[in-house]
Amino acid sequence: MGKFEIKKDKSGQFRFNLKANNGQVILSSEAYTTKPACENGIASVRTNSQDDNRFDKKTAKDGSPYFNLKASNGQVIGASEMYSSVSAMENGVASVKSNAPDASVEDNS
């Protein structure tokens, strides 16, 4: 089972990473000014990760595939790493979908 890790960045804002059970980061959040807002972001990932239409699949300038997970209002709530292939990106999407709903939360802030 995966887990969400909450941390504080250098500027004092809160961020989370969703990690797969192998420890690899599969989704990273934007910065939040408060911990409750960050926790709301985690709840939004849990919900929105179950809707295929919320995954915005993109290609970076260097050709690397990646995806953003968006909320129902269109706001990006998480971004993936850059992948080496489209199939690797699709595996990343599948991993977010399977890990996010039941992932534990570890607060390292």
C-alpha positions in Angstrom: 0.0 0.0 0.0 1.2 3.5 -0.8 1.5 6.5 1.5 1.2 10.2 1.4 4.1 12.1 3.0 3.5 15.7 4.1 6.6 17.9 4.4 7.5 21.5 4.8 9.6 23.1 2.1 12.3 25.7 2.5 9.8 28.6 2.3 7.7 27.1 5.1 4.9 25.9 2.8 3.4 22.4 3.0 3.6 19.8 0.2 2.8 16.1 -0.2 4.2 13.3 -2.2 2.2 10.1 -2.9 4.7 7.2 -2.8 4.1 3.7 -4.1 4.8 0.8 -1.8 8.3 0.6 -3.2 9.0 4.1 -2.0 9.0 5.7 -5.4 7.2 9.1 -5.7 4.3 8.8 -8.1 2.6 12.2 -7.5 3.8 15.5 -6.1 1.6 18.4 -4.9 1.7 22.1 -5.3 2.7 24.2 -2.3 0.0 24.9 0.4 0.2 27.7 2.9 -1.4 25.7 5.7 -1.4 22.0 6.8 -5.2 21.8 6.6 -5.1 23.0 3.0 -2.5 20.3 2.3 -4.6 17.7 3.9 -7.6 18.8 1.7 -5.3 18.3 -1.3 -4.7 14.7 -0.2 -8.4 14.2 0.2 -8.9 15.6 -3.3 -6.3 13.2 -4.8 -8.1 10.3 -3.1 -11.3 11.3 -4.8 -10.2 12.6 -8.2 -7.7 9.8 -8.8 -10.6 7.4 -9.4 -11.8 9.4 -12.5 -9.9 8.8 -15.7 -10.9 12.2 -17.0 -9.0 13.9 -14.2 -5.7 12.7 -15.5 -4.2 15.3 -18.0 -1.6 13.4 -20.0 1.1 15.7 -21.5 4.4 15.7 -23.2 7.3 17.9 -22.1 9.4 19.9 -24.5 12.1 17.2 -24.4 9.5 14.6 -25.4 9.1 13.0 -22.0 5.5 12.0 -21.1 4.0 13.0 -17.8 0.6 13.7 -16.3 -1.2 16.1 -14.0 -4.1 15.1 -11.8 -6.8 17.8 -11.8 -9.7 18.5 -9.5 -13.2 18.9 -10.8 -12.6 22.7 -11.0 -9.6 22.1 -13.4 -7.0 23.0 -10.8 -3.8 20.8 -10.8 -3.6 19.0 -7.5 -0.6 16.8 -8.3 2.0 16.2 -11.0 3.9 13.1 -11.9 7.6 12.7 -12.7 8.9 12.7 -16.3 8.7 9.3 -17.8 10.8 7.5 -20.4 7.9 6.2 -22.4 4.1 6.5 -22.7 3.7 3.0 -21.3 5.7 3.9 -18.2 3.5 7.0 -17.8 0.4 4.8 -18.1 1.8 2.6 -15.3 2.3 5.7 -13.2 -1.4 6.6 -13.7 -2.4 3.1 -12.8 -0.2 3.3 -9.7 -1.8 6.6 -8.5 -5.3 5.1 -9.1 -4.5 2.0 -7.0 -2.5 3.6 -4.2 -4.2 6.9 -3.5 -7.6 5.7 -2.1 -6.2 3.7 0.9 -2.8 5.3 1.3 -1.7 6.2 4.8 -0.6 9.7 5.7 2.8 10.3 7.3 3.3 13.8 8.6 7.0 14.9 8.4 6.3 18.6 8.5 
